[in-house]
Amino acid sequence: MKRHVKDAIYEQFTRTTKVLSSPKRLEIMDLLSQSEKTVETLAEQANLGIKNASAQLKELKSAMLVDSRRDGKYVYYRISNDSVAKLLLGLRVFGESHFSEIQKIASETFEDAESMEPINRKKLLAQVKKGDVILLDVRPSDEYIQSHLPFAISVPISDLQKELKNLPKNKDIVAYCRGPYCFFAKEAVELLKKRGYRASRLKDSVQEWASYGLPVKTSVAV
């Protein structure tokens, strides 16, 4: 009887671990932790076909990692609750501390002069609040609307080129996006520095910032 109960419980846990074994499903979860999205948007952002994206979402829903809602002819998907975002962050931290391959890939790709040195997040927040530092959120605008760092300005990477004229060159600019493995902030800093701005990249995602107990601004109900 005892063995049957344990086996049954652990079998339920594998409903989650089996789903997490897919790199693309992890990427979809990460995208949905930024904001809710349609299958069409997810397919484009994750470089998947519509049918493949739909199949991955079905698996995620079966493990209760993703919810959906219908609005007219569109179905919007989102992570089921904040515990999913915490699960993703915990998985990332575990992977970074146990697998040298992750650090090797990240250091070769992202660790450069544009990355910020280890920072005091509360100090950065105070500097942004005072106006001494400009904080740019370079994610798509729907992700900014869902949640963003306090006092951050939304300038999607696709709009940055035309918005340069509105950014001061006499202040430090810090750009952030979806986390340490997102290219948007890296590309933003490269463009800013090329045009003569003092710029650096903040590795934190909004979810990671919140995990430190720091404030996050939410513009819509989630």
C-alpha positions as CSV (number, residue, x, y, z in Angstrom):
1,M,0.0,0.0,0.0
2,K,2.8,2.5,1.0
3,R,4.7,1.7,-2.2
4,H,1.6,2.1,-4.3
5,V,1.0,5.6,-2.8
6,K,4.5,6.7,-3.4
7,D,4.6,5.4,-6.9
8,A,1.4,7.2,-7.7
9,I,2.6,10.5,-6.3
10,Y,5.9,10.4,-8.1
11,E,4.2,9.5,-11.3
12,Q,2.2,12.7,-11.1
13,F,5.4,14.7,-10.7
14,T,6.7,13.2,-13.9
15,R,3.8,14.9,-15.7
16,T,5.8,18.1,-15.3
17,T,9.3,16.7,-15.8
18,K,8.4,14.9,-19.1
19,V,7.0,18.2,-20.5
20,L,10.1,20.1,-19.4
21,S,12.4,17.7,-21.5
22,S,11.7,19.7,-24.7
23,P,13.9,22.8,-25.4
24,K,11.2,24.3,-27.5
25,R,8.6,23.9,-24.8
26,L,10.9,25.6,-22.3
27,E,11.4,28.5,-24.8
28,I,7.6,28.8,-25.2
29,M,7.2,28.9,-21.4
30,D,9.8,31.6,-21.2
31,L,8.1,33.7,-23.9
32,L,4.7,33.3,-22.1
33,S,6.3,34.4,-18.8
34,Q,6.8,37.7,-20.5
35,S,3.2,38.2,-21.7
36,E,0.3,36.2,-23.0
37,K,0.5,35.5,-26.7
38,T,-1.5,33.8,-29.5
39,V,-0.2,30.7,-31.1
40,E,0.7,32.7,-34.2
41,T,2.9,35.0,-32.2
42,L,4.5,32.2,-30.4
43,A,5.2,30.3,-33.6
44,E,6.9,33.4,-35.0
45,Q,8.9,34.2,-31.9
46,A,10.0,30.6,-31.2
47,N,10.7,29.9,-34.9
48,L,8.1,27.1,-35.1
49,G,5.3,26.2,-37.5
50,I,1.8,26.8,-36.3
51,K,1.0,23.1,-36.0
52,N,4.1,22.4,-34.1
53,A,3.5,25.4,-31.7
54,S,-0.1,24.2,-31.2
55,A,1.2,20.7,-30.3
56,Q,3.7,22.0,-27.8
57,L,1.0,24.2,-26.2
58,K,-1.2,21.2,-25.9
59,E,1.5,19.3,-24.0
60,L,2.1,22.3,-21.7
61,K,-1.6,22.6,-21.0
62,S,-1.8,18.9,-20.1
63,A,0.9,19.5,-17.4
64,M,-1.0,22.6,-16.1
65,L,1.9,24.8,-17.0
66,V,-0.1,26.9,-19.5
67,D,-3.7,28.4,-19.5
68,S,-5.6,30.0,-22.3
69,R,-8.5,32.3,-22.9
70,R,-10.5,33.1,-26.0
71,D,-11.0,36.7,-27.3
72,G,-13.1,36.6,-30.4
73,K,-11.4,34.5,-33.0
74,Y,-8.1,34.5,-31.2
75,V,-6.9,32.2,-28.3
76,Y,-4.3,33.7,-26.0
77,Y,-2.0,31.6,-24.0
78,R,-0.2,32.4,-20.7
79,I,1.7,30.6,-18.0
80,S,-0.8,29.2,-15.5
81,N,0.6,31.2,-12.5
82,D,3.7,32.8,-10.9
83,S,5.0,29.4,-9.8
84,V,5.7,28.5,-13.4
85,A,8.0,31.6,-13.8
86,K,9.7,30.6,-10.5
87,L,10.1,27.1,-11.9
88,L,11.8,28.4,-15.0
89,L,14.1,30.7,-13.0
90,G,15.0,27.8,-10.7
91,L,15.8,25.6,-13.6
92,R,18.0,28.2,-15.2
93,V,19.9,28.8,-12.0
94,F,20.4,25.0,-11.5
95,G,21.6,24.6,-15.1
96,E,24.0,27.5,-14.8
97,S,25.6,26.1,-11.6
98,H,25.8,22.5,-12.8
99,F,26.6,22.5,-16.5
100,S,29.7,24.3,-17.7
101,E,28.4,24.2,-21.3
102,I,25.8,26.8,-20.5
103,Q,28.4,29.2,-19.0
104,K,30.7,28.6,-22.0
105,I,28.0,29.4,-24.6
106,A,26.9,32.4,-22.6
107,S,30.4,33.8,-22.1
108,E,31.3,33.4,-25.8
109,T,28.1,35.2,-26.8
110,F,27.0,37.7,-24.2
111,E,30.0,38.4,-21.8
112,D,31.5,41.4,-23.4
113,A,32.2,45.1,-22.7
114,E,28.5,45.9,-23.0
115,S,27.5,43.8,-20.0
116,M,27.2,45.5,-16.6
117,E,29.5,44.6,-13.8
118,P,27.7,43.0,-10.8
119,I,25.3,45.7,-9.6
120,N,23.4,46.8,-6.5
121,R,19.9,46.6,-7.9
122,K,18.5,49.0,-5.3
123,K,21.2,51.5,-6.1
124,L,20.4,51.2,-9.9
125,L,16.7,51.7,-9.1
126,A,17.4,54.9,-7.1
127,Q,19.6,56.2,-10.0
128,V,16.9,55.6,-12.5
129,K,14.3,57.2,-10.2
130,K,16.4,60.4,-9.9
131,G,16.9,60.5,-13.6
132,D,20.6,59.9,-13.5
133,V,20.3,56.7,-15.5
134,I,17.9,55.9,-18.4
135,L,16.4,52.4,-18.2
136,L,15.2,51.0,-21.5
137,D,12.9,48.0,-21.9
138,V,13.7,46.8,-25.4
139,R,11.2,43.9,-25.4
140,P,8.1,44.0,-27.6
141,S,5.6,46.6,-26.3
142,D,3.0,43.9,-25.2
143,E,5.6,42.4,-22.8
144,Y,6.3,45.9,-21.4
145,I,2.6,46.5,-20.9
146,Q,2.2,43.2,-19.0
147,S,5.0,44.0,-16.6
148,H,8.2,46.0,-16.5
149,L,10.9,47.5,-14.1
150,P,9.9,50.7,-12.4
151,F,10.7,53.9,-14.3
152,A,11.7,51.9,-17.4
153,I,10.9,53.4,-20.8
154,S,9.5,51.1,-23.5
155,V,11.6,51.3,-26.7
156,P,11.2,47.9,-28.5
157,I,14.4,46.9,-30.3
158,S,12.6,47.3,-33.6
159,D,12.0,51.0,-32.9
160,L,15.3,51.9,-31.3
161,Q,16.9,53.3,-34.4
162,K,14.2,55.9,-34.9
163,E,14.0,56.7,-31.2
164,L,17.7,57.5,-30.8
165,K,17.0,61.2,-31.3
166,N,14.9,61.2,-28.1
167,L,17.6,59.7,-25.9
168,P,20.1,62.0,-24.1
169,K,23.8,61.4,-24.7
170,N,24.9,62.9,-21.4
171,K,23.4,60.1,-19.3
172,D,24.1,56.4,-18.8
173,I,21.6,54.1,-20.5
174,V,20.9,50.6,-19.3
175,A,19.0,48.2,-21.5
176,Y,17.2,45.0,-20.4
177,C,15.0,42.4,-22.1
178,R,13.9,38.9,-21.3
179,G,16.9,37.8,-19.3
180,P,20.6,36.9,-19.7
181,Y,20.1,34.9,-23.0
182,C,18.0,37.4,-24.8
183,F,19.7,39.2,-27.7
184,F,17.5,42.3,-27.7
185,A,19.4,44.2,-25.0
186,K,22.8,43.1,-26.5
187,E,21.8,44.5,-29.9
188,A,20.4,47.7,-28.3
189,V,23.7,48.4,-26.4
190,E,25.8,47.7,-29.5
191,L,23.7,50.2,-31.5
192,L,23.7,52.8,-28.7
193,K,27.5,52.6,-28.3
194,K,28.0,52.8,-32.0
195,R,26.1,56.1,-32.0
196,G,28.1,57.5,-29.2
197,Y,25.9,56.7,-26.1
198,R,27.1,55.4,-22.8
199,A,25.2,52.1,-22.6
200,S,25.3,48.8,-20.8
201,R,23.2,45.7,-20.6
202,L,21.2,44.5,-17.5
203,K,21.0,40.7,-17.5
204,D,17.9,40.5,-15.3
205,S,14.5,39.7,-16.6
206,V,11.5,41.2,-15.0
207,Q,10.8,37.8,-13.3
208,E,14.3,37.6,-11.9
209,W,14.1,41.2,-10.6
210,A,10.9,40.3,-8.8
211,S,12.5,37.2,-7.3
212,Y,14.8,39.5,-5.4
213,G,11.8,41.2,-3.8
214,L,12.2,44.3,-5.9
215,P,9.2,46.2,-7.2
216,V,7.7,45.4,-10.7
217,K,5.1,47.6,-12.5
218,T,2.2,45.7,-13.9
219,S,-0.1,47.5,-16.4
220,V,-2.7,44.8,-17.0
221,A,-4.4,42.2,-14.9
222,V,-2.6,38.8,-15.0
